[in-house]
Amino acid sequence: MKKILLLSDTHSHIDDAILKYVNQADEVWHAGDIGDLAVTDAIKKLKPLRGVYGNIDDDKARMEFPLNNRFFCEGVEVWITHIGGYPDKYNPAIRAEITKNPPKLFICGHSHILKVQFDKKLNLLHMNPGACGKYGFHQVRTMLRFEIDGDKIQSLEIIELGKK
């Protein structure tokens, strides 16, 4: 079993509130718009990190992180990308691939809107953790925490870090 902390859209912001939850996780996943790599460096000092770059990220972030990150965590195939869209409204750049070969868990960021939705057509769980940074139109900073045990995604929690 792995305890996962999922965050996105830090936009160069990292603080003790975020790091408190990083310390409680087995792995941290970042769905893009990292900003300054000091954010991911701070996380990597504490826990293993998987991530993708987002549309605001510079060439340094793009050298370190891929646009799409597909991998297995325990028995769950995961796909993380920054601009992914939502069930029935997937980004055209990934629509054909996600339809042909859907993962069990599809994660994206970008919108700054926390959303967890099951896609019945593709039989996958879609997650967007919202934004935990202080830049953007969101009012409350959010992240998601969950467990992967074998092929099960369980114990999903919304973490609210307060107003930005």
N, C-alpha and C positions, 0 to 999 in steps of 0.2 A: 504494500500500500504506500502511495505517495501523497503527501499534502502539497497542494499547488496553490501559490499565490499568483493571480493573474492581474496585471495592470497594463495601462496604456496611457499615452498622451501625457507624459511627464513634462514635456516641453522645458527641459533643463532643471526641473525642480525635484529635489530629494530632501526629505526631512526625517526627523526622528519618528514621526507618526507612521510613515511608510516603512522605515527600517524596523520598527517594532514588529510589524507583521511579516517582514522578510525573515526575521529571526525565527518565527514560528513555523515556517514552511520548510519542506524538503527541497523544493525547486521553485524558482520564480520564472514566470513567462511574461515577456513584454511585447505588446502588440503594436509597437511603433510610435513614431513621433517622440523619440528619446530626447532630442535636443543635445545638450552637452554630454559627452561620453563619461563625464564624472558621475553621472547618474548610474549608468550600468557598471562602472568600475566599483562604485560603492556597494552595489548589490552583489557583484561577483566576489568581493572580499568575504562575504558572509555565506552565500549559497550558490549552487549551480544555477546558471541563467540560460534560458533559450529566448530568442527574440527575433524580430524583423525590424527593418528600417521603415520609416514613414515618410510622408511627402515633405516634411520640414527638415528631415535629417540630411546632413552634409555628406561629403565624400568619405570622411573618416568613418562615420556610422555605416555607410554603404559598403565599405571595405570589410567591416567587422561582422555585419549582420546581413542576411539575405532578404530579398523581397518576399519570398514565400518560404516557410519552414514547415516541412512535412516530416513527421517522425512518429514513432510508437512510444507511448508511455504505458508500461505494463502491457495490457492487451487492448489498448485504445489507440486507434490511429488518429492523430491530431494534425490539423492544418492551421497554421497561423499566418495571416497576412494583414497588412494595415488597412487597405481600402477593399473590403470584401463585399459590402452590401448586406442584405438580409434575405431570408427565404422568400422566394418568388421575385426578388429584386436584387439578385447577385450582380456584382460588378461584371460588365461584359468581358473584361480581360480574363476572368476565371470561370465564367458561366459554363463553357463547354466542358472543361476539365472537372469541375465539381459535379456536374450532371453525369458525366461518364464514369467518374471514379470518386464518389463521395467518401470523405473520412467519417468517423463516428463523431468527432468533435471538431467544429469549425469555429475559429476565433478570429475576430478582427477588432480594430479600434476605429480611429478617425472621427467618428460622429460626436464624440463626447457624451453620448447617450447610453446609459447602462441598459442592456437588453439581453435577456436569455429567452430563447424561443426554440421549440422543437420543429424541425422541418419534416413533416409527415411524408412528403413526396420523396425526399432523398434519405429519409430515416437517419437524420443526423441532428445533433444538438448544436445550436448556434449560440455563441456567447460574445458579448461586447462588454468589457468591464467599465465603460464610461471613461472618465479622465481623472487621474489623481494629481495632476499638476495644477498650477494656479492660473494658467493662460487659457483663454477660451470662453465660450458663452455659458458653460455649465455653472450651476450655482453651488452644488455640493460635490466635493471630491470623492470619488468612489473607486473601489477595487472589488474583485471577487476572490473567494477562497473556496476550494473544494478538494475532494479526495478522489484518487483513481485507485481502485482496488480490483486487480485483474482486469476484467472487461467492463467494470461498473464505474460510472461517474456518480459520486454520492456526496452527501453532506455539504451541499452548495450554500454559501453564505454571502450576503452583500455586506461589504465593509464601507461604512461612511466615515470619512475623515473630517467632516465638518465643512463649513463654508470656506470658499477660497480666499 
